[in-house]
Amino acid sequence: MVGVLIEVLRLGTDEILKLWNSLHFNLVKILCSSFLIIFAATIYFMLKPLSIYLVDYACYKPPVTYRVPFPTGEEHAKIIFRSNPKCVDFLMRILERSGLGEETCLPSATHYIPPRPTMKAAREEAQEIIFSAMDSLLYKTGLEAKDIDILIVNCSIFSPTPSLSAMVINNYKLRSNIKSFSLSGMGCSAGLISIDLARDLLQVHPNSNAVVISTEIITPNCYQGKERAMLVPNCLFRMGGAAILLTNRRWERRRAKYRLLHVVRTHKGADDKAYRCVMEEEDPEGNVGVKLSKDLMAIAGEALKSNITTIAPLVLPASDQLLFFIILTGRKILNLNWKPYIPDFKQAFEHFCIHAGGRAVINELQKKLQLSAEHVEASRMTLHLFGNTSSSSLWYELSYIEAKGRMKKGDRIWQIAFGSGFKCNSAVWKCNRNIKPPTDGPGPWLDCIHRYPVQIPEVVQL
């Protein structure tokens, strides 16, 4: 310090002035540069999408009194269709090959002979499923009702007034400024549509929690006519529901289970066949039901191809992306007669949750994506124990993987669902931490995971 002072004293007045001007000029440059860096960093963090975390979720587990074993279903069918034995034979053939087990459940209204699909019964079913799943979610997460900022409820066919979201708000006395939505008519893929909507809302509402509730109410969907294409849903659809807590709060990252990476939605509704392949309508006798087209699997395959085209560049390694792009360009632009290239998605994902819409759906996707039996195990076992629970089936499958102790930090999960319209939607998640199998508390697989996987015959002998 003394040496520096001596050197300064040796300098003349002009030299000291020049030194001061030089330092002053450099200081201005430093301040300007610092301001630009801070401004650029501020803009970057303002425009950067917020990370969306899945804190936890809960699935509804029906009581054993709602179970419909095969003999019960056969007895009911024989009584209801006693004047039309061909309908009974058809229903039994579908059930034998469906992949469903003896423990799937239907609501109390369908246990009557004949069924009683009243508005009151449908509301009671909705309350039981939604409130049960919601209670389990609040218990698992420690979330208080007043901390819910966004609420989204999806149910395809049952759309009452007041809405299902209003029913939840009333029961849990949620805040008056909550942003609530009820989605209907969007089929089995509506759960991922709700996740996409929640993600978009969380991007513009920082420091918020969003609860998504996915279900399908079976009571009003009980078809009592004789059209075969409309009887199939009676054999496949069962009770189920799930509640999911999403957040953009950074401090929740440590305890959150997953981080949302991508949501890809594909809609083929511009095509008439695709639009009409799953259609709610009346039969010639005036009975309302959901009619499934024979072209359903072919249309689902086309929707899956379109979805893969969008999601592949987002998740595949660079080498697979290049090969996929070359073949796609050759087929679409150059009109070359090349076989479509199906990327090896096993390199991009450790786990697959394929909508448990039926055995045919799972078989088709396993074949098209070249997956092993273990990759589709969660889907097959969910179909066996719970049946087709519509938009909530993906969460039963994810719960199965966790219950088996297979979910590790860094694992990537691909959820794929199909819905009326016709839609193919998918979501990609990344596991945030090692997840231990649950040993207590609410859980759909807690009391039976030791029995799974089970061998499911191609045809069950009734």
MOWO-V581746 format. One record per residue. N is the residue number from 0. RES is the residue in one small letter. PSI is psi in degrees with one decimal (999 if undefined). OMEGA is omega in whole degrees, -180 to 180 (none if undefined). Layout:
n->N res->RES psi->PSI omega->OMEGA
n->N res->RES psi->PSI omega->OMEGA
This chain:
n->0 res->m psi->-41.2 omega->179
n->1 res->v psi->-39.5 omega->180
n->2 res->g psi->-40.0 omega->179
n->3 res->v psi->-41.0 omega->180
n->4 res->l psi->-39.9 omega->179
n->5 res->i psi->-42.5 omega->180
n->6 res->e psi->-37.1 omega->179
n->7 res->v psi->-39.6 omega->180
n->8 res->l psi->-27.6 omega->180
n->9 res->r psi->-24.9 omega->-178
n->10 res->l psi->149.7 omega->176
n->11 res->g psi->174.2 omega->-179
n->12 res->t psi->-41.4 omega->-180
n->13 res->d psi->-41.1 omega->-178
n->14 res->e psi->-37.2 omega->178
n->15 res->i psi->-39.2 omega->179
n->16 res->l psi->-42.3 omega->178
n->17 res->k psi->-42.2 omega->180
n->18 res->l psi->-41.9 omega->179
n->19 res->w psi->-43.4 omega->179
n->20 res->n psi->-39.2 omega->179
n->21 res->s psi->-45.1 omega->179
n->22 res->l psi->-39.7 omega->180
n->23 res->h psi->-42.9 omega->179
n->24 res->f psi->-43.3 omega->178
n->25 res->n psi->-36.8 omega->179
n->26 res->l psi->-40.0 omega->177
n->27 res->v psi->-43.1 omega->179
n->28 res->k psi->-41.0 omega->180
n->29 res->i psi->-44.7 omega->180
n->30 res->l psi->-41.7 omega->178
n->31 res->c psi->-43.1 omega->180
n->32 res->s psi->-42.4 omega->179
n->33 res->s psi->-41.6 omega->179
n->34 res->f psi->-44.0 omega->180
n->35 res->l psi->-40.5 omega->180
n->36 res->i psi->-45.6 omega->180
n->37 res->i psi->-41.0 omega->180
n->38 res->f psi->-44.8 omega->180
n->39 res->a psi->-41.4 omega->179
n->40 res->a psi->-39.1 omega->179
n->41 res->t psi->-45.9 omega->179
n->42 res->i psi->-42.4 omega->-179
n->43 res->y psi->-48.9 omega->-177
n->44 res->f psi->-27.1 omega->176
n->45 res->m psi->-37.2 omega->-177
n->46 res->l psi->-19.2 omega->-179
n->47 res->k psi->129.8 omega->180
n->48 res->p psi->140.8 omega->177
n->49 res->l psi->142.4 omega->175
n->50 res->s psi->134.5 omega->-180
n->51 res->i psi->124.5 omega->-177
n->52 res->y psi->143.1 omega->172
n->53 res->l psi->106.9 omega->-177
n->54 res->v psi->-51.7 omega->178
n->55 res->d psi->173.6 omega->179
n->56 res->y psi->165.4 omega->180
n->57 res->a psi->142.5 omega->180
n->58 res->c psi->144.4 omega->179
n->59 res->y psi->133.8 omega->176
n->60 res->k psi->109.8 omega->-177
n->61 res->p psi->150.1 omega->175
n->62 res->p psi->156.8 omega->-176
n->63 res->v psi->-21.8 omega->-179
n->64 res->t psi->-15.0 omega->180
n->65 res->y psi->-1.1 omega->-176
n->66 res->r psi->147.5 omega->179
n->67 res->v psi->84.0 omega->176
n->68 res->p psi->161.3 omega->-176
n->69 res->f psi->-45.1 omega->180
n->70 res->p psi->-36.4 omega->178
n->71 res->t psi->-45.2 omega->178
n->72 res->g psi->-40.0 omega->180
n->73 res->e psi->-41.8 omega->-180
n->74 res->e psi->-44.0 omega->179
n->75 res->h psi->-42.5 omega->-179
n->76 res->a psi->-39.4 omega->-179
n->77 res->k psi->-33.5 omega->180
n->78 res->i psi->-45.9 omega->-177
n->79 res->i psi->-39.6 omega->-178
n->80 res->f psi->39.8 omega->-176
n->81 res->r psi->-24.2 omega->179
n->82 res->s psi->-1.8 omega->-178
n->83 res->n psi->76.4 omega->-177
n->84 res->p psi->-22.9 omega->179
n->85 res->k psi->-34.5 omega->177
n->86 res->c psi->-40.3 omega->179
n->87 res->v psi->-45.6 omega->179
n->88 res->d psi->-41.4 omega->-180
n->89 res->f psi->-47.0 omega->180
n->90 res->l psi->-41.3 omega->-179
n->91 res->m psi->-36.3 omega->178
n->92 res->r psi->-41.0 omega->178
n->93 res->i psi->-45.4 omega->-177
n->94 res->l psi->-38.4 omega->180
n->95 res->e psi->-33.5 omega->-175
n->96 res->r psi->6.2 omega->-171
n->97 res->s psi->-27.2 omega->-174
n->98 res->g psi->-0.4 omega->177
n->99 res->l psi->151.3 omega->178
n->100 res->g psi->-167.4 omega->-176
n->101 res->e psi->-3.1 omega->-172
n->102 res->e psi->8.9 omega->178
n->103 res->t psi->155.6 omega->-171
n->104 res->c psi->146.4 omega->174
n->105 res->l psi->152.2 omega->-178
n->106 res->p psi->163.1 omega->-173
n->107 res->s psi->-32.5 omega->-177
n->108 res->a psi->-29.0 omega->-179
n->109 res->t psi->-5.7 omega->178
n->110 res->h psi->-14.1 omega->177
n->111 res->y psi->156.5 omega->175
n->112 res->i psi->111.6 omega->-7
n->113 res->p psi->166.8 omega->180
n->114 res->p psi->155.5 omega->-179
n->115 res->r psi->77.9 omega->-177
n->116 res->p psi->65.9 omega->-179
n->117 res->t psi->163.3 omega->177
n->118 res->m psi->-40.2 omega->179
n->119 res->k psi->-44.2 omega->-180
n->120 res->a psi->-38.6 omega->179
n->121 res->a psi->-41.8 omega->177
n->122 res->r psi->-41.7 omega->180
n->123 res->e psi->-39.7 omega->176
n->124 res->e psi->-44.7 omega->180
n->125 res->a psi->-43.1 omega->179
n->126 res->q psi->-43.3 omega->-178
n->127 res->e psi->-47.2 omega->-177
n->128 res->i psi->-51.2 omega->-174
n->129 res->i psi->-45.4 omega->-179
n->130 res->f psi->-36.4 omega->178
n->131 res->s psi->-47.8 omega->179
n->132 res->a psi->-40.5 omega->-179
n->133 res->m psi->-44.3 omega->178
n->134 res->d psi->-42.4 omega->180
n->135 res->s psi->-39.6 omega->179
n->136 res->l psi->-45.4 omega->179
n->137 res->l psi->-36.9 omega->179
n->138 res->y psi->-44.4 omega->-176
n->139 res->k psi->-34.4 omega->-174
n->140 res->t psi->-17.4 omega->-175
n->141 res->g psi->13.4 omega->-179
n->142 res->l psi->138.5 omega->174
n->143 res->e psi->146.2 omega->-176
n->144 res->a psi->-35.2 omega->-178
n->145 res->k psi->-13.2 omega->-179
n->146 res->d psi->3.8 omega->178
n->147 res->i psi->120.6 omega->-178
n->148 res->d psi->-30.6 omega->-176
n->149 res->i psi->135.6 omega->179
n->150 res->l psi->126.3 omega->178
n->151 res->i psi->125.4 omega->178
n->152 res->v psi->128.2 omega->176
n->153 res->n psi->130.3 omega->175
n->154 res->c psi->123.5 omega->-167
n->155 res->s psi->-55.3 omega->-170
n->156 res->i psi->-39.6 omega->-178
n->157 res->f psi->110.0 omega->-177
n->158 res->s psi->78.8 omega->-175
n->159 res->p psi->173.8 omega->172
n->160 res->t psi->123.9 omega->-3
n->161 res->p psi->163.7 omega->-174
n->162 res->s psi->167.5 omega->178
n->163 res->l psi->-34.6 omega->178
n->164 res->s psi->-36.7 omega->176
n->165 res->a psi->-35.1 omega->177
n->166 res->m psi->-41.4 omega->178
n->167 res->v psi->-44.2 omega->-180
n->168 res->i psi->-41.3 omega->-179
n->169 res->n psi->-42.8 omega->-176
n->170 res->n psi->-39.2 omega->-176
n->171 res->y psi->3.9 omega->178
n->172 res->k psi->52.9 omega->-178
n->173 res->l psi->165.9 omega->-175
n->174 res->r psi->154.1 omega->-179
n->175 res->s psi->-20.9 omega->-179
n->176 res->n psi->17.2 omega->179
n->177 res->i psi->145.2 omega->177
n->178 res->k psi->108.7 omega->-173
n->179 res->s psi->147.5 omega->-178
n->180 res->f psi->143.1 omega->172
n->181 res->s psi->121.7 omega->-180
n->182 res->l psi->132.3 omega->179
n->183 res->s psi->162.2 omega->174
n->184 res->g psi->13.7 omega->-174
n->185 res->m psi->7.6 omega->170
n->186 res->g psi->-163.5 omega->-173
n->187 res->c psi->-13.0 omega->179
n->188 res->s psi->6.6 omega->-176
n->189 res->a psi->-24.9 omega->179
n->190 res->g psi->-42.5 omega->179
n->191 res->l psi->-28.2 omega->173
n->192 res->i psi->-40.1 omega->177
n->193 res->s psi->-39.3 omega->177
n->194 res->i psi->-41.7 omega->179
n->195 res->d psi->-42.9 omega->178
n->196 res->l psi->-42.8 omega->178
n->197 res->a psi->-41.0 omega->178
n->198 res->r psi->-46.5 omega->-179
n->199 res->d psi->-40.5 omega->179
n->200 res->l psi->-38.9 omega->180
n->201 res->l psi->-22.6 omega->177
n->202 res->q psi->-29.0 omega->-176
n->203 res->v psi->-1.9 omega->177
n->204 res->h psi->86.5 omega->-177
n->205 res->p psi->158.0 omega->176
n->206 res->n psi->48.1 omega->-175
n->207 res->s psi->156.3 omega->173
n->208 res->n psi->138.0 omega->178
n->209 res->a psi->133.2 omega->176
n->210 res->v psi->126.7 omega->177
n->211 res->v psi->129.0 omega->177
n->212 res->i psi->122.2 omega->-179
n->213 res->s psi->129.5 omega->179
n->214 res->t psi->172.4 omega->169
n->215 res->e psi->128.6 omega->-178
n->216 res->i psi->121.3 omega->-171
n->217 res->i psi->-31.6 omega->-172
n->218 res->t psi->-51.4 omega->-179
n->219 res->p psi->-4.3 omega->-177
n->220 res->n psi->6.4 omega->-177
n->221 res->c psi->102.6 omega->-178
n->222 res->y psi->132.0 omega->-176
n->223 res->q psi->18.6 omega->178
n->224 res->g psi->-160.2 omega->-173
n->225 res->k psi->1.4 omega->180
n->226 res->e psi->123.6 omega->-174
n->227 res->r psi->-40.1 omega->-179
n->228 res->a psi->-18.0 omega->180
n->229 res->m psi->-9.5 omega->177
n->230 res->l psi->-24.6 omega->-176
n->231 res->v psi->-45.5 omega->179
n->232 res->p psi->-29.5 omega->177
n->233 res->n psi->-29.7 omega->-178
n->234 res->c psi->-23.8 omega->-171
n->235 res->l psi->-40.5 omega->-171
n->236 res->f psi->137.3 omega->-179
n->237 res->r psi->171.9 omega->-178
n->238 res->m psi->143.1 omega->176
n->239 res->g psi->159.1 omega->178
n->240 res->g psi->157.8 omega->-179
n->241 res->a psi->148.4 omega->175
n->242 res->a psi->131.5 omega->-173
n->243 res->i psi->134.9 omega->177
n->244 res->l psi->118.2 omega->176
n->245 res->l psi->150.6 omega->180
n->246 res->t psi->156.5 omega->172
n->247 res->n psi->11.6 omega->179
n->248 res->r psi->121.8 omega->-173
n->249 res->r psi->-33.1 omega->-178
n->250 res->w psi->-9.2 omega->176
n->251 res->e psi->-4.1 omega->-175
n->252 res->r psi->-37.8 omega->-175
n->253 res->r psi->-40.4 omega->-177
n->254 res->r psi->-10.8 omega->180
n->255 res->a psi->145.7 omega->180
n->256 res->k psi->-41.2 omega->-173
n->257 res->y psi->158.7 omega->172
n->258 res->r psi->132.4 omega->-179
n->259 res->l psi->124.3 omega->-180
n->260 res->l psi->-49.8 omega->-176
n->261 res->h psi->149.4 omega->166
n->262 res->v psi->125.1 omega->-179
n->263 res->v psi->124.8 omega->-178
n->264 res->r psi->132.8 omega->179
n->265 res->t psi->128.5 omega->-178
n->266 res->h psi->122.0 omega->-179
n->267 res->k psi->21.2 omega->-175
n->268 res->g psi->-15.9 omega->178
n->269 res->a psi->-21.6 omega->178
n->270 res->d psi->129.6 omega->-175
n->271 res->d psi->-42.4 omega->180
n->272 res->k psi->-42.9 omega->179
n->273 res->a psi->-39.8 omega->-179
n->274 res->y psi->-37.1 omega->-173
n->275 res->r psi->1.3 omega->-173
n->276 res->c psi->-23.1 omega->172
n->277 res->v psi->104.6 omega->-170
n->278 res->m psi->127.6 omega->173
n->279 res->e psi->125.9 omega->-177
n->280 res->e psi->177.0 omega->178
n->281 res->e psi->144.8 omega->174
n->282 res->d psi->176.9 omega->-178
n->283 res->p psi->-21.5 omega->-179
n->284 res->e psi->2.2 omega->177
n->285 res->g psi->4.2 omega->178
n->286 res->n psi->131.2 omega->-178
n->287 res->v psi->135.8 omega->177
n->288 res->g psi->176.9 omega->179
n->289 res->v psi->122.3 omega->-178
n->290 res->k psi->128.5 omega->179
n->291 res->l psi->127.2 omega->-179
n->292 res->s psi->153.5 omega->175
n->293 res->k psi->-20.3 omega->-180
n->294 res->d psi->6.1 omega->-172
n->295 res->l psi->-48.4 omega->-176
n->296 res->m psi->-37.3 omega->178
n->297 res->a psi->-40.4 omega->179
n->298 res->i psi->-39.2 omega->177
n->299 res->a psi->-38.6 omega->178
n->300 res->g psi->-41.7 omega->178
n->301 res->e psi->-39.7 omega->178
n->302 res->a psi->-37.9 omega->178
n->303 res->l psi->-41.4 omega->178
n->304 res->k psi->-44.2 omega->180
n->305 res->s psi->-39.6 omega->179
n->306 res->n psi->-40.8 omega->179
n->307 res->i psi->-40.3 omega->180
n->308 res->t psi->-35.4 omega->-179
n->309 res->t psi->-40.9 omega->-173
n->310 res->i psi->-25.7 omega->-176
n->311 res->a psi->-48.0 omega->-180
n->312 res->p psi->-18.7 omega->-177
n->313 res->l psi->-23.7 omega->-169
n->314 res->v psi->-20.4 omega->-173
n->315 res->l psi->154.6 omega->172
n->316 res->p psi->159.4 omega->-175
n->317 res->a psi->-39.5 omega->-178
n->318 res->s psi->-43.1 omega->178
n->319 res->d psi->-36.3 omega->178
n->320 res->q psi->-43.0 omega->-179
n->321 res->l psi->-46.5 omega->-180
n->322 res->l psi->-41.7 omega->179
n->323 res->f psi->-41.8 omega->-179
n->324 res->f psi->-41.5 omega->-179
n->325 res->i psi->-47.8 omega->-178
n->326 res->i psi->-38.5 omega->178
n->327 res->l psi->-41.3 omega->178
n->328 res->t psi->-43.1 omega->180
n->329 res->g psi->-38.8 omega->-178
n->330 res->r psi->-43.3 omega->-172
n->331 res->k psi->-37.4 omega->-174
n->332 res->i psi->-45.9 omega->-178
n->333 res->l psi->-5.2 omega->179
n->334 res->n psi->37.4 omega->177
n->335 res->l psi->145.8 omega->-177
n->336 res->n psi->58.6 omega->178
n->337 res->w psi->148.0 omega->174
n->338 res->k psi->141.6 omega->178
n->339 res->p psi->139.4 omega->-179
n->340 res->y psi->121.0 omega->176
n->341 res->i psi->109.2 omega->-178
n->342 res->p psi->158.1 omega->177
n->343 res->d psi->91.0 omega->-177
n->344 res->f psi->-8.6 omega->176
n->345 res->k psi->-18.9 omega->175
n->346 res->q psi->-20.6 omega->-176
n->347 res->a psi->-24.3 omega->-175
n->348 res->f psi->145.0 omega->174
n->349 res->e psi->-25.3 omega->-176
n->350 res->h psi->146.1 omega->-180
n->351 res->f psi->128.7 omega->175
n->352 res->c psi->96.6 omega->-179
n->353 res->i psi->129.4 omega->-178
n->354 res->h psi->125.4 omega->-178
n->355 res->a psi->63.2 omega->-178
n->356 res->g psi->-18.0 omega->-178
n->357 res->g psi->164.9 omega->-179
n->358 res->r psi->-39.0 omega->-178
n->359 res->a psi->-38.9 omega->179
n->360 res->v psi->-47.0 omega->-179
n->361 res->i psi->-42.7 omega->179
n->362 res->n psi->-44.2 omega->-177
n->363 res->e psi->-43.5 omega->-180
n->364 res->l psi->-35.6 omega->176
n->365 res->q psi->-40.5 omega->179
n->366 res->k psi->-47.2 omega->-175
n->367 res->k psi->-35.9 omega->-178
n->368 res->l psi->-0.3 omega->177
n->369 res->q psi->51.8 omega->-178
n->370 res->l psi->155.5 omega->178
n->371 res->s psi->171.6 omega->179
n->372 res->a psi->-34.0 omega->179
n->373 res->e psi->-34.3 omega->-180
n->374 res->h psi->-32.5 omega->-179
n->375 res->v psi->9.7 omega->-178
n->376 res->e psi->-44.6 omega->-178
n->377 res->a psi->-39.1 omega->-180
n->378 res->s psi->-44.1 omega->-178
n->379 res->r psi->-41.0 omega->-179
n->380 res->m psi->-35.0 omega->176
n->381 res->t psi->-43.8 omega->178
n->382 res->l psi->-38.5 omega->-177
n->383 res->h psi->-44.9 omega->-175
n->384 res->l psi->-37.7 omega->-172
n->385 res->f psi->-15.1 omega->-175
n->386 res->g psi->-166.2 omega->177
n->387 res->n psi->102.9 omega->179
n->388 res->t psi->21.1 omega->176
n->389 res->s psi->-130.9 omega->-171
n->390 res->s psi->-17.6 omega->-179
n->391 res->s psi->-6.9 omega->-174
n->392 res->s psi->-32.8 omega->-179
n->393 res->l psi->-32.0 omega->-177
n->394 res->w psi->-29.7 omega->172
n->395 res->y psi->-37.1 omega->179
n->396 res->e psi->-43.7 omega->178
n->397 res->l psi->-38.6 omega->178
n->398 res->s psi->-35.3 omega->178
n->399 res->y psi->-45.8 omega->180
n->400 res->i psi->-41.6 omega->178
n->401 res->e psi->-43.2 omega->-178
n->402 res->a psi->-27.6 omega->177
n->403 res->k psi->-5.0 omega->179
n->404 res->g psi->26.3 omega->-175
n->405 res->r psi->-9.0 omega->-174
n->406 res->m psi->118.4 omega->-178
n->407 res->k psi->158.7 omega->179
n->408 res->k psi->132.9 omega->180
n->409 res->g psi->-12.3 omega->178
n->410 res->d psi->144.7 omega->179
n->411 res->r psi->138.9 omega->-175
n->412 res->i psi->135.4 omega->177
n->413 res->w psi->114.8 omega->175
n->414 res->q psi->129.7 omega->-178
n->415 res->i psi->129.3 omega->180
n->416 res->a psi->150.8 omega->177
n->417 res->f psi->151.0 omega->-180
n->418 res->g psi->163.7 omega->-180
n->419 res->s psi->150.7 omega->177
n->420 res->g psi->-49.8 omega->11
n->421 res->f psi->143.3 omega->-173
n->422 res->k psi->148.0 omega->167
n->423 res->c psi->117.0 omega->-179
n->424 res->n psi->146.7 omega->179
n->425 res->s psi->152.3 omega->178
n->426 res->a psi->144.7 omega->179
n->427 res->v psi->128.0 omega->179
n->428 res->w psi->154.6 omega->173
n->429 res->k psi->129.0 omega->-178
n->430 res->c psi->131.0 omega->-173
n->431 res->n psi->-22.1 omega->-178
n->432 res->r psi->164.3 omega->174
n->433 res->n psi->133.4 omega->-177
n->434 res->i psi->117.4 omega->180
n->435 res->k psi->146.6 omega->177
n->436 res->p psi->136.7 omega->-180
n->437 res->p psi->143.1 omega->179
n->438 res->t psi->-13.2 omega->177
n->439 res->d psi->179.8 omega->-180
n->440 res->g psi->-178.0 omega->-178
n->441 res->p psi->141.8 omega->178
n->442 res->g psi->135.3 omega->-175
n->443 res->p psi->-23.0 omega->-176
n->444 res->w psi->1.1 omega->-169
n->445 res->l psi->-42.5 omega->-174
n->446 res->d psi->5.4 omega->-176
n->447 res->c psi->-0.3 omega->-175
n->448 res->i psi->-26.1 omega->-179
n->449 res->h psi->-17.8 omega->-180
n->450 res->r psi->-8.4 omega->-173
n->451 res->y psi->151.3 omega->4
n->452 res->p psi->155.9 omega->176
n->453 res->v psi->157.0 omega->176
n->454 res->q psi->123.1 omega->-178
n->455 res->i psi->114.4 omega->-179
n->456 res->p psi->155.2 omega->176
n->457 res->e psi->-37.7 omega->178
n->458 res->v psi->123.2 omega->178
n->459 res->v psi->130.5 omega->179
n->460 res->q psi->106.9 omega->-179
n->461 res->l psi->999 omega->none
